[in-house]
């Protein structure tokens, strides 16, 4: 029988701490995290505005809650960017 629950060949990607990254990885991750985070924050602001507008026009809907539910992702990414920036300053990059 095939053991589908215990796949030993599966590799799980673990995120490195900024102190464990190379200089190139730090700069690449900063650029990537910044682009993704600020794009997501912008889209959440648009979605929040649309939610308020639709709530005024048609009443409350589940769409109004989505930006609030996704806000922790932005906060976590902003903290990660801060950590990366600290490490970049420590290394004088």
C-alpha positions in Angstrom: 0.0 0.0 0.0 1.2 3.5 -0.7 1.8 5.7 2.3 0.4 9.1 1.2 0.5 10.6 4.6 4.2 10.2 5.4 6.0 11.4 2.3 9.7 11.4 3.3 10.9 12.9 0.0 8.9 16.1 0.5 11.0 19.1 1.2 9.6 21.8 3.3 10.8 25.3 2.6 11.8 27.1 5.8 12.3 30.8 5.9 15.7 32.0 7.0 16.2 34.7 9.6 17.8 37.9 8.1 21.0 37.2 10.1 21.4 33.8 8.2 20.9 35.3 4.7 23.6 36.3 2.3 23.9 39.9 1.2 22.3 39.1 -2.2 19.4 37.3 -0.4 18.8 40.2 1.9 18.6 42.7 -0.9 16.4 40.4 -3.0 14.1 39.6 -0.1 13.8 43.3 0.8 12.8 44.2 -2.8 10.3 41.3 -3.0 8.7 41.8 0.4 8.4 45.5 -0.2 6.7 45.1 -3.6 4.3 42.4 -2.3 3.5 44.2 0.9 2.8 47.6 -0.6 0.8 46.2 -3.4 -1.3 44.2 -1.0 -1.8 47.2 1.3 -2.9 49.3 -1.7 -5.4 46.6 -2.8 -6.7 46.3 0.7 -7.3 50.1 0.9 -9.2 49.9 -2.4 -11.2 47.0 -1.2 -11.9 48.7 2.1 -13.1 51.8 0.3 -15.3 49.7 -2.0 -16.7 47.9 1.1 -17.6 51.2 2.8 -19.2 52.5 -0.4 -21.2 49.3 -0.9 -22.2 49.3 2.8 -23.6 52.8 2.4 -25.4 52.0 -0.9 -26.7 48.4 -0.3 -26.1 47.6 3.4 -23.5 45.6 5.1 -21.9 42.7 3.3 -19.2 40.1 3.9 -17.0 42.0 1.5 -16.5 44.7 4.2 -14.7 42.2 6.5 -12.2 40.9 4.0 -9.7 43.8 4.2 -9.7 43.7 8.0 -9.2 39.9 8.0 -6.2 40.3 5.6 -4.5 43.2 7.5 -2.4 40.9 9.7 -0.5 39.7 6.6 0.5 43.3 5.9 1.6 43.8 9.5 3.7 40.7 9.5 5.3 41.6 6.2 6.1 45.1 7.5 7.8 43.7 10.5 9.8 41.4 8.3 10.9 44.4 6.2 12.0 46.2 9.4 14.1 43.2 10.4 15.7 43.0 6.9 16.4 46.8 7.0 18.1 46.4 10.5 20.3 43.6 9.1 21.2 45.7 6.0 22.3 48.6 8.3 24.4 46.2 10.4 26.2 45.0 7.3 26.5 48.5 5.8 25.0 47.5 2.5 
